[in-house]
Amino acid sequence: MNQEVKDQVVLSVMAKYAKRSEAGIEKYGTTLMRDDLNLTDWLNHLQEELMDATLYIEKLKSEIKSNKDKG
């Protein structure tokens, strides 16, 4: 993929992915190219991440509701 990216939003997201990748490599000592996990393991990781995401959404919704109730 040697195509030049011109969209600043895309570039920003790409930089965040790169930073997250480096943090993951530092923390776990491997990349996503690892071969020690099977399909079920990967699905479990994905499920856990999505569960976390729903918790973050619920937290933010409660913050919005709290702010509306105050003002």
HUGIDA-V579219 format. One line per field, one symbol per residue. ss: DSSP state (H for helix, E for strand, L for the rest). psi: psi as a letter, one per 20 degrees, with the letter a starting at -180 (. if undefined). Layout:
BEGIN
ss->???
psi->???
END
This chain:
BEGIN
ss->LLLLLLLHHHHHHHHHHHHHHHHHHHHHLLLLLLLLLLHHHHHHHHHHHHHHHHHHHHHHHHHHHHHHHHL
psi->njpppiohgghggghgggghgggggggikraijqjiqagggghgggggghggghggggghghgggghhhh.
END
